[in-house]
Amino acid sequence: MAQAIHVPAARIKDILHGSQEITADISLRLAKFFGVSDSYFFNLQSDIDLRDAKKHLSRDLSAIKPFTEVQAKNK
């Protein structure tokens, strides 16, 4: 596959092992190869990034009050 999308095999290996993210460049190449939308793989990476950030920030996020709640308190 790496040869077919014109990237080093190590780059694909790194993506599969999670040591490299899917960039816009790779997303476009994979989309063309697999016949899916240009954003398909990029969106998958975005979902992974959001999941990881949510896990990492869970304590901080739980302490943030919604705007409507803050606004109601200030009235």
Backbone torsions as a table, in degrees:
resi	resn	phi	psi	omega
1	MET	NA	-43.2	-179.2
2	ALA	-55.6	-43.2	179.3
3	GLN	-63.3	-40.8	-178.0
4	ALA	-65.8	-30.7	-179.7
5	ILE	-103.3	7.9	173.0
6	HIS	63.0	48.3	173.4
7	VAL	-135.5	157.7	177.4
8	PRO	-63.9	142.5	179.2
9	ALA	-58.4	-33.6	179.6
10	ALA	-61.3	-31.9	179.6
11	ARG	-66.5	-43.5	177.5
12	ILE	-65.2	-43.3	178.6
13	LYS	-58.7	-45.0	-179.9
14	ASP	-63.3	-38.3	177.4
15	ILE	-65.0	-45.1	-179.0
16	LEU	-64.6	-31.5	179.4
17	HIS	-90.2	0.0	176.3
18	GLY	80.1	10.0	179.7
19	SER	-91.8	-3.5	174.7
20	GLN	-142.6	140.5	179.8
21	GLU	-85.8	162.0	174.9
22	ILE	-80.2	116.4	179.2
23	THR	-88.9	172.0	175.8
24	ALA	-59.3	-40.0	179.3
25	ASP	-58.3	-51.3	-179.3
26	ILE	-66.7	-39.5	179.1
27	SER	-57.6	-45.1	179.4
28	LEU	-64.1	-41.8	-179.9
29	ARG	-65.4	-45.8	179.5
30	LEU	-66.2	-38.7	178.8
31	ALA	-60.4	-45.2	178.8
32	LYS	-62.5	-44.6	-178.2
33	PHE	-63.7	-45.0	-175.9
34	PHE	-92.9	-5.6	177.5
35	GLY	71.6	37.2	177.8
36	VAL	-116.4	178.4	-178.4
37	SER	-64.2	153.7	-179.5
38	ASP	-56.9	-31.5	-175.2
39	SER	-93.9	-2.8	-173.9
40	TYR	-53.6	-56.7	-176.9
41	PHE	-72.9	-32.6	177.1
42	PHE	-64.1	-40.5	177.7
43	ASN	-66.9	-36.5	175.5
44	LEU	-60.0	-44.6	179.0
45	GLN	-63.2	-41.0	178.4
46	SER	-61.4	-42.0	177.7
47	ASP	-61.9	-41.6	178.0
48	ILE	-63.9	-45.3	179.8
49	ASP	-60.5	-43.5	179.1
50	LEU	-65.0	-41.6	178.2
51	ARG	-60.6	-45.4	-179.8
52	ASP	-65.6	-41.7	179.5
53	ALA	-65.3	-41.2	179.8
54	LYS	-61.8	-41.6	178.2
55	LYS	-65.0	-44.8	-178.2
56	HIS	-67.6	-35.3	-174.8
57	LEU	-100.5	11.5	-171.5
58	SER	-53.9	-42.0	-179.6
59	ARG	-65.2	-47.8	179.2
60	ASP	-63.4	-43.3	-178.2
61	LEU	-64.1	-36.1	-179.5
62	SER	-68.4	-21.9	179.5
63	ALA	-87.0	-9.4	-178.6
64	ILE	-84.9	125.8	178.5
65	LYS	-89.8	141.5	177.4
66	PRO	-61.8	150.1	-178.9
67	PHE	-53.1	-44.5	-177.3
68	THR	-62.6	-34.5	177.7
69	GLU	-70.0	-42.8	178.5
70	VAL	-65.2	-42.9	-179.4
71	GLN	-63.3	-41.8	-179.9
72	ALA	-64.1	-36.3	178.5
73	LYS	-66.7	-32.6	-175.4
74	ASN	-85.7	1.2	179.9
75	LYS	-86.1	NA	NA
